């Protein structure tokens, strides 16, 4: 009884933190929505725009053959710069490489290429210098990508203790890949085309990093991502079978769900329902719910926060049902992830089974 009460209290506290963060950082005011070229559209205009997105990106071939939509990254050399040593035999280095991503949609190509900072991909690596260990690509959430923060927010030390090397991967338009004059990342965007291209680039760059780690000698490489990074991790689990395991943490599962939960749909309830369905269909090509998993269920584990009010447990549950993956729920929330260490135990069992 006491344990249940403490868990409930923990979830309530964590939920409160999430709600404050959402209202002050993520929520959109009526004024900002009206000023947005996309969010200021009425129902009919939104439906027309989403129809155009589906026409451009909704080809069945893109879903049936992921390679036609997510091409292999071209060969490219990376540049490794040593940052510091953590302890004997463990070096921290930054890896940068040219992202040769080419947008598929002509309507956003020029605007996408304008952001020169985004042309260079990067990751912070925690590598044992005298042995080749399995590795994990770790993907941050929205507004993240600052290494000084991600080293503390993400379970880096825990992963190192599991015998893994760690690569903190930076999503497009985040961290050093974001134009500093902008108040927040331009990806994801209110323009679905830009968002779709952002996920295409995230997949391409993450696969380049996977290939680099394998070429360096890692016997296997997994992927773990939080929130927006959890969405990207789940998407990778449907297109890249070379990952040894995948673990979405407090993941986003559906951009349409997020829009509906955030009150970003307009018009009557019937019109909002139509917009929701159109959004689901428009994003299907980059949705982790759009294709079956290519990683076996025993190498998947989804971690959700009971008190999460940013990407609630329903998101994790949708992913678990679609991917056929087990799900572990800890009492904390999206930001205040209290109880996460205990929830990581099933992930440790997955890691124990990967090639070493």
KEPA-99323 format. One line per field, with one value per residue (C-alpha): residue in three letters; x, y, z. Coordinates in pm, whole numbers, padded with zeros to 5 digits, m for minus. Example, Ala and Ser with C-alpha at 12.3 -4.5 7.8 and 13.67 -1.06 7.14 Angstrom:
BEGIN
aa = (Ala  Ser)
east = (01230  01367)
north = (m00450  m00106)
up = (00780  00714)
//
This chain:
BEGIN
aa = (Unk  Unk  Unk  Unk  Unk  Unk  Unk  Unk  Unk  Unk  Unk  Unk  Unk  Unk  Unk  Unk  Unk  Unk  Unk  Unk  Unk  Unk  Unk  Unk  Unk  Unk  Unk  Unk  Unk  Unk  Unk  Unk  Unk  Unk  Unk  Unk  Unk  Unk  Unk  Unk  Unk  Unk  Unk  Unk  Unk  Unk  Unk  Unk  Unk  Unk  Unk  Unk  Unk  Unk  Unk  Unk  Unk  Unk  Unk  Unk  Unk  Unk  Unk  Unk  Unk  Unk  Unk  Unk  Unk  Unk  Unk  Unk  Unk  Unk  Unk  Unk  Unk  Unk  Unk  Unk  Unk  Unk  Unk  Unk  Unk  Unk  Unk  Unk  Unk  Unk  Unk  Unk  Unk  Unk  Unk  Unk  Unk  Unk  Unk  Unk  Unk  Unk  Unk  Unk  Unk  Unk  Unk  Unk  Unk  Unk  Unk  Unk  Unk  Unk  Unk  Unk  Unk  Unk  Unk  Unk  Unk  Unk  Unk  Unk  Unk  Unk  Unk  Unk  Unk  Unk  Unk  Unk  Unk  Unk  Unk  Unk  Unk  Unk  Unk  Unk  Unk  Unk  Unk  Unk  Unk  Unk  Unk  Unk  Unk  Unk  Unk  Unk  Unk  Unk  Unk  Unk  Unk  Unk  Unk  Unk  Unk  Unk  Unk  Unk  Unk  Unk  Unk  Unk  Unk  Unk  Unk  Unk  Unk  Unk  Unk  Unk  Unk  Unk  Unk  Unk  Unk  Unk  Unk  Unk  Unk  Unk  Unk  Unk  Unk  Unk  Unk  Unk  Unk  Unk  Unk  Unk  Unk  Unk  Unk  Unk  Unk  Unk  Unk  Unk  Unk  Unk  Unk  Unk  Unk  Unk  Unk  Unk  Unk  Unk  Unk  Unk  Unk  Unk  Unk  Unk  Unk  Unk  Unk  Unk  Unk  Unk  Unk  Unk  Unk  Unk  Unk  Unk  Unk  Unk  Unk  Unk  Unk  Unk  Unk  Unk  Unk  Unk  Unk  Unk  Unk  Unk  Unk  Unk  Unk  Unk  Unk  Unk  Unk  Unk  Unk  Unk  Unk  Unk  Unk  Unk  Unk  Unk  Unk  Unk  Unk  Unk  Unk  Unk  Unk  Unk  Unk  Unk  Unk  Unk  Unk  Unk  Unk  Unk  Unk  Unk  Unk  Unk  Unk  Unk  Unk  Unk  Unk  Unk  Unk  Unk  Unk  Unk  Unk  Unk  Unk  Unk  Unk  Unk  Unk  Unk  Unk  Unk  Unk  Unk  Unk  Unk  Unk  Unk  Unk  Unk  Unk  Unk  Unk  Unk  Unk  Unk  Unk  Unk  Unk  Unk  Unk  Unk  Unk  Unk  Unk  Unk  Unk  Unk  Unk  Unk  Unk  Unk  Unk  Unk  Unk  Unk  Unk  Unk  Unk  Unk  Unk  Unk  Unk  Unk  Unk  Unk  Unk  Unk  Unk  Unk  Unk  Unk  Unk  Unk  Unk  Unk)
east = (00000  00279  00475  00168  00108  00469  00454  00135  00289  00601  00390  00192  00505  00662  00337  00335  00687  00591  00280  00475  00739  00475  00279  00589  00794  00596  00242  00150  m00046  m00332  m00120  00175  m00057  m00212  00134  00247  00199  00093  m00085  m00279  m00460  m00828  m00977  m01016  m00668  m00515  m00686  m00567  m00210  m00213  m00354  m00055  00185  00025  00046  00418  00528  00252  00367  00311  00657  00809  00636  00687  01054  01213  01537  01358  01279  01568  01874  02203  02430  02708  03066  03212  03514  03464  03687  03752  03859  03958  03777  03902  03958  03705  03914  04190  04127  03804  03830  03564  03583  03365  03302  03196  03111  02953  02587  02528  02153  01945  01577  01331  01069  01157  00925  01146  01492  01616  01482  01632  01975  01978  02073  02446  02509  02291  02517  02765  02651  02812  02819  03006  03173  03270  03513  03744  04077  04228  03931  03641  03310  02947  02817  02489  02372  02186  01940  01819  01478  01337  01538  01830  02166  02387  02651  02707  02339  02293  02584  02383  02027  02081  02190  02547  02720  02467  02526  02903  02861  02677  02998  02897  03066  02828  02767  02553  02402  02273  01946  01915  01876  01963  02270  02556  02343  02101  02137  02215  01998  01688  01509  01430  01499  01316  01267  01007  00826  00466  00530  00488  00721  01009  00940  00937  01270  01411  01335  01481  01804  01801  01776  02051  02291  02222  02291  02622  02717  02609  02831  03126  03100  03082  03378  03577  03529  03216  03076  02723  02547  02213  02008  01831  01639  01429  01107  01166  01473  01243  01033  01350  01467  01131  01147  01496  01362  01135  01399  01745  01788  02160  02084  02137  01864  01635  01495  01262  01246  00933  00881  00666  00469  00245  00280  m00093  m00161  00073  m00108  m00447  m00332  m00184  m00502  m00344  m00634  m00900  m01270  m01556  m01499  m01575  m01324  m01060  m01117  m01058  m00741  m00615  m00665  m00501  m00201  m00160  m00166  00069  00332  00285  00599  00816  00597  00724  00365  00380  00594  00655  00965  01276  01431  01295  01070  01319  01566  01318  01214  01003  01035  00748  00683  00359  00360  00456  00234  00431  00429  00195  00206  m00050  00229  00453  00159  00083  00445  00456  00146  00264  00623  00533  00771  00758  00700  00828  00665  00850  00673  00841  00758  00905  01154  01172  01238  01221  01250  01417  01712  01490  01303  01634  01679  01489  01709  02016  01888  01848  02202  02339  02221  02384  02705  03026)
north = (00000  00244  00158  00222  00556  00663  00566  00767  01069  01040  01031  01337  01540  01443  01524  01870  01939  01826  02043  02354  02285  02224  02540  02762  02606  02386  02526  02763  03081  03187  03477  03258  03018  03299  03425  03080  03028  02667  02683  02990  02794  02713  02367  02370  02511  02253  01967  02095  02129  01781  01636  01786  01632  01290  01320  01401  01161  00902  00656  00297  00207  00428  00220  m00121  m00059  00161  00175  00378  00647  00608  00554  00435  00724  00788  00715  01005  01043  01159  01381  01270  01529  01422  01615  01455  01129  01008  00734  00495  00372  00570  00867  01124  01251  01444  01294  01521  01430  01596  01505  01445  01447  01553  01643  01450  01726  02011  02249  02255  02183  02543  02628  02307  02369  02729  02607  02552  02446  02143  02018  01887  01592  01514  01282  01273  00937  00758  00491  00240  00291  m00056  m00280  m00300  m00316  m00312  00040  00227  00533  00762  01016  01318  01483  01805  02117  01888  01814  02018  01766  01925  01860  01529  01370  01423  01372  01053  00732  00752  00618  00336  00232  00243  00020  m00232  m00271  m00047  00237  00534  00774  01081  01160  01508  01530  01763  02131  02070  02148  02272  02193  02476  02833  03026  03323  03102  03065  02698  02421  02439  02061  01933  02204  02316  02238  01858  01844  01994  01752  01453  01557  01606  01245  01126  01306  01180  00822  00873  01035  00776  00497  00664  00661  00297  00206  00402  00227  m00116  m00034  00074  m00275  m00268  m00624  m00481  m00145  m00064  00254  00431  00757  00983  01164  01291  01068  00785  00844  00838  00520  00352  00465  00318  m00009  m00031  00045  m00061  m00428  m00389  m00235  m00501  m00358  m00054  00112  00414  00609  00819  00814  01021  00777  00993  01353  01359  01249  01521  01784  01670  01653  02002  02155  02236  02117  02371  02388  02166  01826  01665  01887  01816  01443  01482  01684  01420  01141  01352  01422  01052  00971  01256  01146  00775  00751  00859  00710  00424  00300  00287  m00027  m00348  m00376  m00520  m00585  m00892  m00822  m00979  m00704  m00423  m00263  00051  00258  00489  00730  00695  01068  01173  01461  01550  01212  01015  00639  00603  00688  00411  00172  00239  00167  m00147  m00288  m00205  m00321  m00624  m00495  m00529  m00211  m00112  00175  00373  00614  00937  01163  01301  01537  01414  01047  00918  00539  00513  00312  00023  00033  m00003  m00357  m00523  m00326  m00465  m00816  m00726  m00584  m00902  m01100  m00890  m01003  m00907)
up = (00000  00096  m00217  m00433  m00260  m00310  m00677  m00722  m00549  m00765  m01080  m00967  m00893  m01226  m01409  m01252  m01377  m01727  m01731  m01631  m01897  m02164  m02088  m02076  m02358  m02596  m02593  m02875  m02807  m03032  m03156  m03252  m03433  m03634  m03732  m03844  m04222  m04158  m03820  m03927  m04200  m04169  m04212  m04591  m04648  m04413  m04591  m04930  m04801  m04648  m04970  m05153  m04899  m04943  m05318  m05300  m05025  m05003  m05267  m05158  m05290  m05021  m04755  m04912  m04996  m04726  m04925  m05192  m04935  m04690  m04911  m04766  m04669  m04920  m04823  m04628  m04404  m04048  m03835  m03478  m03220  m02869  m02592  m02269  m02083  m01828  m01670  m01765  m02117  m02179  m02414  m02501  m02859  m03102  m03444  m03731  m04088  m04388  m04416  m04786  m04743  m05044  m04985  m05194  m05212  m05447  m05262  m04951  m05096  m05106  m04760  m04621  m04773  m04643  m04293  m04347  m03987  m04050  m04328  m04071  m03860  m03527  m03230  m02900  m02849  m02529  m02648  m02486  m02656  m02614  m02684  m02924  m02738  m02851  m02892  m02862  m03053  m02810  m02953  m02756  m02751  m02892  m02793  m02698  m02855  m02621  m02512  m02170  m02095  m02276  m02089  m01770  m01893  m02090  m01909  m02038  m01727  m01693  m02055  m02007  m01702  m01922  m02124  m02414  m02595  m02628  m02918  m02841  m03181  m03265  m03457  m03758  m03669  m03301  m03094  m03310  m03615  m03530  m03651  m03333  m03429  m03402  m03070  m03129  m03383  m03717  m03708  m03647  m03839  m03882  m04250  m04278  m04580  m04380  m04093  m04327  m04477  m04126  m04035  m04365  m04279  m03919  m04045  m04303  m04055  m03784  m04032  m04127  m03758  m03727  m04021  m03877  m03540  m03706  m03930  m03623  m03484  m03266  m03275  m03257  m03225  m03062  m03047  m02759  m02789  m02569  m02671  m03027  m03020  m02911  m03222  m03433  m03257  m03328  m03691  m03723  m03581  m03888  m04153  m04024  m03927  m03847  m03508  m03243  m03020  m02998  m02688  m02717  m02388  m02311  m02688  m02916  m03132  m03351  m03466  m03531  m03172  m03044  m03253  m03125  m02763  m02791  m02930  m03266  m03479  m03578  m03657  m03549  m03388  m03724  m03904  m03640  m03686  m04061  m04000  m03758  m04013  m04286  m04061  m03979  m04349  m04446  m04192  m04251  m04466  m04168  m03895  m03677  m03702  m04082  m04127  m03932  m03716  m03880  m03537  m03350  m03047  m02807  m02902  m02841  m02512  m02464  m02147  m02046  m01759  m01566  m01491  m01844  m01962  m02276  m02453  m02227  m02181  m02463  m02709  m02575  m02576  m02944  m03029  m02816  m02982  m03334  m03294  m03082  m02816  m02436  m02236  m01892  m01699  m01432  m01193  m01312  m01601  m01921  m01760  m01402  m01478  m01122  m01105  m01444  m01313  m01207  m01539  m01722  m01582  m01873  m02115  m01938  m02012  m02380  m02388  m02228  m02533  m02808  m02985  m02804)
//
